Amino acid sequence: MASVTEERPSVDLITLTRHVLHDQMRLGAAATGDLTLLLTAIQVTSKFIATNVRKARLINLVGLAGETNVQGEEQKKLDVLSNDIMVNALRASGKTAVLVSEELEDAIIIEEKNRGKYCVVFDPLDGSSNIDAGVNIGTIFGIYGIRPDSTGTIEDVLRPGREMVAAGYTMYGSSANLVLSTGSGVNGYTLDNALGEFILTHPDIQIPARGKIYSFNEGNSMYFHQPVTDYLKSIKFPAAPKKPYSARYIGSMVADVHRTLLYGGIFGYPDDKKSKSGKLRLLYEAFPMAFLTEQAGGIATTGTKRILDIVPTSIHERCPVFLGSKDDVQDLMKFYQEAAASS
């Protein structure tokens, strides 16, 4: 009787901490370990939020908290808890100087005894309008190093996204997935609940050069500017033998961008006749996602300029966002170029 060779599971589990430490060691003397410790604090935050997301209904964390955030949006109970968890963990890490949260009107300047050399900008719970429906939601973050000779001021975060030293997000759904870039590619990790560790499961994520999916909130179509309308028409009614793109829109930026990173295609939230500056926040939504997209070989643009080159003027500034596969985003940009040429 022929023997059956069973494929054994890998026992060489690469944790997020091990992976980041390895990257830091490659930098030699330039690495102090501070970024690793800061990312460890973000990991702990992600684990805590993931646990609360899964039992939110059981412990009455769904529903409205009765307050509104700086954006004028009603805050969910889980929003408030997630923000508190993240602020406290980042402050306690001793590695941060400035914190900017979507949920807080003003930046937090860390007191001297707990002050470090990094600034973290974050949306503690993106897609929170989907909480009650059990749809994937997530945490988005970007990290800056403070400027030379600075002790931590608002000016340390009012800088182009290209100056970030790291960016990522954690998506909470059937599993908790943390996607991270420290400037040398993009890697994805999945939380192993039994071990309590994020394990490397998606090494070196690369966006396909072209995809087959578009992700826009077409409920706003009547407000879209002509370049966007024309682009969407081109992928929904292509000339033969091309096939139309599939529409996929979740309404949670983390979930939509995660799919785009893995499968390719284009995600868009443009400015329009109703939202003159777009809806997504530049500092803690557009910048981190643009950073990840470019590190994975894609493009992130407002339609007319590179997102990571924008210089913010306020911490809650908004901007149009198109990101995804290189060929798809370039197709979109051509419609903006043609509109500009004909005007």
Kinemage of the C-alpha trace (Angstrom):
@kinemage 1
@onewidth
@group {chain A} dominant
@subgroup {mainchain}
@vectorlist {calphas} color= white
{ca met a 1} P 0.000 0.000 0.000
{ca ala a 2} L 1.443 3.318 -1.063
{ca ser a 3} L 2.289 5.655 1.755
{ca val a 4} L 0.557 8.979 1.902
{ca thr a 5} L 2.751 11.969 2.581
{ca glu a 6} L 0.899 14.522 4.668
{ca glu a 7} L 1.776 18.149 4.256
{ca arg a 8} L 2.750 19.455 7.654
{ca pro a 9} L 1.829 22.960 8.708
{ca ser a 10} L 4.699 25.411 8.928
{ca val a 11} L 6.158 25.752 12.389
{ca asp a 12} L 8.245 28.800 11.498
{ca leu a 13} L 5.670 31.405 12.460
{ca ile a 14} L 6.830 34.942 11.784
{ca thr a 15} L 5.150 37.343 14.166
{ca leu a 16} L 4.702 41.006 13.391
{ca thr a 17} L 7.130 41.989 16.164
{ca arg a 18} L 9.789 39.576 14.889
{ca his a 19} L 9.320 40.817 11.329
{ca val a 20} L 9.583 44.503 12.248
{ca leu a 21} L 12.593 43.858 14.498
{ca his a 22} L 14.312 42.064 11.624
{ca asp a 23} L 13.678 45.057 9.355
{ca gln a 24} L 14.966 47.434 12.023
{ca met a 25} L 18.127 45.361 12.533
{ca arg a 26} L 18.887 45.659 8.833
{ca leu a 27} L 19.029 49.421 9.325
{ca gly a 28} L 21.942 48.982 11.736
{ca ala a 29} L 22.902 51.965 13.841
{ca ala a 30} L 19.993 54.023 12.517
{ca ala a 31} L 17.544 51.739 14.330
{ca thr a 32} L 16.849 52.382 18.016
{ca gly a 33} L 13.941 49.989 18.465
{ca asp a 34} L 11.579 52.856 19.260
{ca leu a 35} L 9.468 52.261 16.152
{ca thr a 36} L 9.174 48.575 17.046
{ca leu a 37} L 7.954 49.468 20.529
{ca leu a 38} L 5.477 51.947 19.089
{ca leu a 39} L 4.135 49.349 16.659
{ca thr a 40} L 3.848 46.937 19.589
{ca ala a 41} L 1.541 49.448 21.293
{ca ile a 42} L -0.556 49.643 18.113
{ca gln a 43} L -0.694 45.842 18.022
{ca val a 44} L -2.015 45.721 21.571
{ca thr a 45} L -4.593 48.360 20.698
{ca ser a 46} L -5.691 46.361 17.660
{ca lys a 47} L -6.082 43.180 19.721
{ca phe a 48} L -8.151 45.002 22.337
{ca ile a 49} L -10.412 46.635 19.754
{ca ala a 50} L -10.781 43.336 17.858
{ca thr a 51} L -11.980 41.639 21.043
{ca asn a 52} L -14.505 44.385 21.736
{ca val a 53} L -15.761 44.465 18.144
{ca arg a 54} L -16.566 40.756 18.321
{ca lys a 55} L -18.502 40.989 21.562
{ca ala a 56} L -19.934 44.484 21.019
{ca arg a 57} L -23.525 43.280 20.847
{ca leu a 58} L -23.129 41.149 23.970
{ca ile a 59} L -21.732 43.959 26.112
{ca asn a 60} L -23.953 46.679 24.667
{ca leu a 61} L -21.236 48.597 22.783
{ca val a 62} L -23.336 49.083 19.668
{ca gly a 63} L -25.670 52.012 19.169
{ca leu a 64} L -24.990 55.706 19.565
{ca ala a 65} L -22.994 57.220 22.385
{ca gly a 66} L -25.049 60.402 22.258
{ca glu a 67} L -22.213 62.680 21.191
{ca thr a 68} L -20.847 63.913 17.879
{ca asn a 69} L -17.219 64.064 16.827
{ca val a 70} L -15.424 66.973 15.196
{ca gln a 71} L -16.726 65.875 11.788
{ca gly a 72} L -20.323 66.351 12.963
{ca glu a 73} L -20.903 62.600 12.780
{ca glu a 74} L -22.742 60.754 15.539
{ca gln a 75} L -20.317 58.737 17.629
{ca lys a 76} L -20.931 55.071 18.297
{ca lys a 77} L -20.118 53.648 21.719
{ca leu a 78} L -17.407 51.501 20.150
{ca asp a 79} L -15.942 54.606 18.466
{ca val a 80} L -15.495 56.278 21.820
{ca leu a 81} L -14.000 53.192 23.462
{ca ser a 82} L -11.613 52.576 20.539
{ca asn a 83} L -10.394 56.154 20.667
{ca asp a 84} L -9.769 55.971 24.416
{ca ile a 85} L -7.947 52.644 24.066
{ca met a 86} L -5.684 53.969 21.322
{ca val a 87} L -4.870 57.302 22.961
{ca asn a 88} L -4.013 55.633 26.270
{ca ala a 89} L -1.864 52.914 24.688
{ca leu a 90} L 0.072 55.361 22.526
{ca arg a 91} L 0.646 57.746 25.423
{ca ala a 92} L 1.772 54.894 27.696
{ca ser a 93} L 4.236 53.623 25.087
{ca gly a 94} L 6.466 56.607 25.818
{ca lys a 95} L 7.281 56.832 22.107
{ca thr a 96} L 4.851 59.519 20.927
{ca ala a 97} L 4.931 63.305 20.977
{ca val a 98} L 1.743 64.235 19.071
{ca leu a 99} L -1.501 62.313 18.533
{ca val a 100} L -4.227 63.240 16.052
{ca ser a 101} L -7.508 61.324 16.127
{ca glu a 102} L -10.556 61.645 13.909
{ca glu a 103} L -12.651 61.656 17.061
{ca leu a 104} L -10.931 64.619 18.740
{ca glu a 105} L -11.128 68.229 17.614
{ca asp a 106} L -7.621 69.116 18.764
{ca ala a 107} L -4.304 67.317 18.568
{ca ile a 108} L -2.938 65.817 21.775
{ca ile a 109} L 0.527 67.036 22.733
{ca ile a 110} L 2.037 64.394 25.010
{ca glu a 111} L 3.327 65.575 28.390
{ca glu a 112} L 7.113 65.677 28.739
{ca lys a 113} L 7.507 62.642 31.034
{ca asn a 114} L 5.849 60.343 28.461
{ca arg a 115} L 7.106 62.057 25.326
{ca gly a 116} L 8.833 60.230 22.486
{ca lys a 117} L 9.932 61.091 18.962
{ca tyr a 118} L 6.986 59.914 16.885
{ca cys a 119} L 3.633 61.395 15.928
{ca val a 120} L 0.656 59.135 15.229
{ca val a 121} L -2.384 60.191 13.199
{ca phe a 122} L -5.293 57.755 13.269
{ca asp a 123} L -8.926 56.939 12.696
{ca pro a 124} L -9.607 54.595 15.631
{ca leu a 125} L -12.665 52.961 14.068
{ca asp a 126} L -13.199 53.573 10.360
{ca gly a 127} L -16.552 52.526 8.870
{ca ser a 128} L -18.335 52.791 12.200
{ca ser a 129} L -21.713 53.351 10.532
{ca asn a 130} L -21.490 49.641 9.662
{ca ile a 131} L -20.978 48.429 13.240
{ca asp a 132} L -24.574 47.422 13.893
{ca ala a 133} L -24.707 45.431 10.625
{ca gly a 134} L -21.608 43.401 11.463
{ca val a 135} L -19.716 44.670 8.403
{ca asn a 136} L -15.891 44.786 8.438
{ca ile a 137} L -14.535 47.931 10.076
{ca gly a 138} L -11.014 48.963 11.004
{ca thr a 139} L -8.339 51.202 12.465
{ca ile a 140} L -6.164 53.355 10.173
{ca phe a 141} L -2.872 54.909 11.293
{ca gly a 142} L 0.100 56.852 9.985
{ca ile a 143} L 3.370 57.596 11.776
{ca tyr a 144} L 5.694 60.587 11.409
{ca gly a 145} L 9.015 61.184 13.105
{ca ile a 146} L 9.166 64.574 14.782
{ca arg a 147} L 11.204 67.200 12.955
{ca pro a 148} L 14.819 67.831 13.981
{ca asp a 149} L 14.991 70.065 17.077
{ca ser a 150} L 11.229 69.745 17.661
{ca thr a 151} L 9.782 68.548 20.955
{ca gly a 152} L 6.396 67.801 19.386
{ca thr a 153} L 4.057 70.399 17.901
{ca ile a 154} L 1.163 70.451 15.464
{ca glu a 155} L 3.648 71.364 12.727
{ca asp a 156} L 5.154 67.880 13.028
{ca val a 157} L 2.031 66.370 11.451
{ca leu a 158} L 1.153 69.130 8.983
{ca arg a 159} L 3.565 67.594 6.487
{ca pro a 160} L 3.216 65.689 3.203
{ca gly a 161} L 2.299 62.036 3.496
{ca arg a 162} L 5.508 61.035 1.723
{ca glu a 163} L 7.342 61.980 4.946
{ca met a 164} L 5.572 59.302 6.989
{ca val a 165} L 7.884 56.591 8.313
{ca ala a 166} L 5.128 53.971 8.550
{ca ala a 167} L 1.434 53.487 7.866
{ca gly a 168} L -1.095 50.722 8.171
{ca tyr a 169} L -4.530 49.549 9.156
{ca thr a 170} L -6.165 46.766 11.112
{ca met a 171} L -9.368 45.275 9.724
{ca tyr a 172} L -11.833 43.638 12.092
{ca gly a 173} L -14.089 40.994 10.594
{ca ser a 174} L -14.115 37.209 10.500
{ca ser a 175} L -10.439 37.629 11.360
{ca ala a 176} L -8.319 40.577 12.439
{ca asn a 177} L -5.844 41.540 9.717
{ca leu a 178} L -3.089 44.106 10.203
{ca val a 179} L -1.495 45.507 7.036
{ca leu a 180} L 1.683 47.531 7.506
{ca ser a 181} L 4.441 49.318 5.642
{ca thr a 182} L 7.552 50.819 7.200
{ca gly a 183} L 8.698 52.129 3.840
{ca ser a 184} L 10.061 48.943 2.280
{ca gly a 185} L 7.009 47.166 0.896
{ca val a 186} L 3.702 46.052 2.389
{ca asn a 187} L 3.062 43.012 4.550
{ca gly a 188} L -0.142 41.574 5.964
{ca tyr a 189} L -0.573 39.790 9.295
{ca thr a 190} L -3.485 37.824 10.718
{ca leu a 191} L -4.276 37.631 14.423
{ca asp a 192} L -3.983 34.085 15.749
{ca asn a 193} L -6.405 34.198 18.658
{ca ala a 194} L -4.929 31.090 20.277
{ca leu a 195} L -1.423 32.594 20.341
{ca gly a 196} L -2.527 36.186 20.782
{ca glu a 197} L -0.067 37.214 18.064
{ca phe a 198} L -0.266 38.738 14.600
{ca ile a 199} L 1.321 36.210 12.224
{ca leu a 200} L 2.744 37.055 8.787
{ca thr a 201} L 0.256 35.639 6.262
{ca his a 202} L 0.514 38.043 3.301
{ca pro a 203} L 4.193 38.836 2.659
{ca asp a 204} L 5.164 41.497 0.134
{ca ile a 205} L 1.692 42.485 -1.050
{ca gln a 206} L 1.715 43.733 -4.653
{ca ile a 207} L -1.334 45.258 -6.325
{ca pro a 208} L -1.977 43.743 -9.775
{ca ala a 209} L -1.215 46.241 -12.550
{ca arg a 210} L -4.859 46.071 -13.609
{ca gly a 211} L -7.941 44.761 -11.868
{ca lys a 212} L -11.570 44.022 -12.673
{ca ile a 213} L -13.315 45.789 -9.795
{ca tyr a 214} L -14.326 49.388 -9.172
{ca ser a 215} L -15.385 50.666 -5.761
{ca phe a 216} L -17.268 53.987 -5.750
{ca asn a 217} L -20.347 55.175 -3.870
{ca glu a 218} L -22.508 55.524 -6.963
{ca gly a 219} L -25.368 56.785 -4.824
{ca asn a 220} L -23.590 60.133 -5.251
{ca ser a 221} L -23.487 59.862 -9.059
{ca met a 222} L -25.737 62.880 -9.595
{ca tyr a 223} L -23.095 65.027 -7.873
{ca phe a 224} L -20.019 63.609 -9.654
{ca his a 225} L -17.914 65.834 -11.884
{ca gln a 226} L -17.650 64.916 -15.558
{ca pro a 227} L -14.246 63.160 -15.488
{ca val a 228} L -15.523 60.691 -12.907
{ca thr a 229} L -18.814 60.159 -14.736
{ca asp a 230} L -16.982 59.559 -18.015
{ca tyr a 231} L -14.506 57.163 -16.431
{ca leu a 232} L -17.222 55.080 -14.801
{ca lys a 233} L -19.099 54.921 -18.097
{ca ser a 234} L -15.933 53.664 -19.814
{ca ile a 235} L -15.554 50.695 -17.466
{ca lys a 236} L -19.253 49.858 -17.274
{ca phe a 237} L -19.869 50.088 -21.031
{ca pro a 238} L -16.504 49.200 -22.595
{ca ala a 239} L -15.990 48.651 -26.300
{ca ala a 240} L -15.842 44.987 -27.340
{ca pro a 241} L -14.043 42.715 -26.660
{ca lys a 242} L -13.440 44.252 -23.226
{ca lys a 243} L -15.759 43.202 -20.417
{ca pro a 244} L -17.340 45.548 -17.876
{ca tyr a 245} L -15.848 45.864 -14.413
{ca ser a 246} L -17.631 44.475 -11.368
{ca ala a 247} L -18.927 46.929 -8.749
{ca arg a 248} L -17.950 46.287 -5.121
{ca tyr a 249} L -18.587 48.967 -2.507
{ca ile a 250} L -18.701 48.148 1.200
{ca gly a 251} L -18.739 51.659 2.640
{ca ser a 252} L -15.875 50.920 5.024
{ca met a 253} L -12.640 52.350 3.625
{ca val a 254} L -10.478 49.729 5.332
{ca ala a 255} L -12.484 46.867 3.820
{ca asp a 256} L -12.668 48.418 0.347
{ca val a 257} L -8.957 49.266 0.261
{ca his a 258} L -7.988 45.850 1.647
{ca arg a 259} L -9.802 44.150 -1.218
{ca thr a 260} L -8.234 46.553 -3.707
{ca leu a 261} L -4.713 45.819 -2.407
{ca leu a 262} L -5.244 42.073 -2.772
{ca tyr a 263} L -7.334 41.861 -5.962
{ca gly a 264} L -6.527 45.074 -7.813
{ca gly a 265} L -8.903 47.535 -9.418
{ca ile a 266} L -9.728 51.045 -8.269
{ca phe a 267} L -11.222 52.624 -5.156
{ca gly a 268} L -12.552 56.154 -5.433
{ca tyr a 269} L -14.140 58.763 -3.218
{ca pro a 270} L -14.026 61.931 -5.339
{ca asp a 271} L -14.825 65.510 -4.550
{ca asp a 272} L -18.139 66.446 -6.130
{ca lys a 273} L -20.774 69.169 -6.363
{ca lys a 274} L -21.945 68.393 -2.823
{ca ser a 275} L -18.615 67.668 -1.085
{ca lys a 276} L -16.334 70.319 -2.528
{ca ser a 277} L -13.163 68.930 -0.942
{ca gly a 278} L -14.163 65.286 -0.926
{ca lys a 279} L -15.180 63.382 2.189
{ca leu a 280} L -12.141 61.405 3.304
{ca arg a 281} L -9.728 63.004 5.738
{ca leu a 282} L -6.263 63.664 4.374
{ca leu a 283} L -4.067 63.090 7.411
{ca tyr a 284} L -5.395 59.849 8.866
{ca glu a 285} L -7.321 58.243 5.992
{ca ala a 286} L -5.943 59.350 2.614
{ca phe a 287} L -2.248 59.576 3.568
{ca pro a 288} L -1.888 56.135 5.213
{ca met a 289} L -3.859 54.383 2.455
{ca ala a 290} L -1.926 56.234 -0.259
{ca phe a 291} L 1.358 55.280 1.446
{ca leu a 292} L 0.367 51.598 1.481
{ca thr a 293} L -0.897 51.726 -2.104
{ca glu a 294} L 2.329 53.184 -3.468
{ca gln a 295} L 4.456 50.781 -1.430
{ca ala a 296} L 2.457 47.936 -3.015
{ca gly a 297} L 3.124 49.241 -6.538
{ca gly a 298} L -0.111 51.139 -7.098
{ca ile a 299} L -1.039 54.795 -7.532
{ca ala a 300} L -2.930 57.163 -5.221
{ca thr a 301} L -4.150 60.475 -6.627
{ca thr a 302} L -6.738 63.203 -6.217
{ca gly a 303} L -7.320 62.872 -9.959
{ca thr a 304} L -4.903 65.675 -10.723
{ca lys a 305} L -2.023 65.259 -8.245
{ca arg a 306} L -0.244 62.715 -6.076
{ca ile a 307} L -1.913 62.479 -2.674
{ca leu a 308} L 1.359 62.031 -0.781
{ca asp a 309} L 2.645 65.375 -2.101
{ca ile a 310} L -0.184 67.430 -0.558
{ca val a 311} L 0.852 69.703 2.314
{ca pro a 312} L -1.945 69.719 4.940
{ca thr a 313} L -3.083 73.031 6.384
{ca ser a 314} L -5.260 71.597 9.162
{ca ile a 315} L -5.459 68.269 10.957
{ca his a 316} L -8.992 67.429 9.783
{ca glu a 317} L -8.580 68.529 6.163
{ca arg a 318} L -10.338 66.474 3.466
{ca cys a 319} L -9.311 65.510 -0.051
{ca pro a 320} L -10.517 63.492 -3.069
{ca val a 321} L -9.106 59.959 -3.237
{ca phe a 322} L -8.541 57.517 -6.098
{ca leu a 323} L -6.197 54.604 -5.473
{ca gly a 324} L -5.445 51.116 -6.705
{ca ser a 325} L -3.939 49.335 -9.693
{ca lys a 326} L -1.486 51.427 -11.700
{ca asp a 327} L -3.197 50.989 -15.075
{ca asp a 328} L -6.689 51.574 -13.707
{ca val a 329} L -5.793 54.774 -11.861
{ca gln a 330} L -3.886 56.081 -14.884
{ca asp a 331} L -7.011 55.508 -16.994
{ca leu a 332} L -8.982 57.623 -14.525
{ca met a 333} L -6.350 60.365 -14.574
{ca lys a 334} L -6.582 60.610 -18.366
{ca phe a 335} L -10.172 61.766 -18.082
{ca tyr a 336} L -9.070 64.572 -15.731
{ca gln a 337} L -6.296 65.502 -18.159
{ca glu a 338} L -8.718 65.619 -21.088
{ca ala a 339} L -11.142 67.778 -19.082
{ca ala a 340} L -8.344 70.191 -18.196
{ca ala a 341} L -7.158 70.369 -21.824
{ca ser a 342} L -10.637 71.181 -23.118
{ca ser a 343} L -11.437 73.826 -20.520
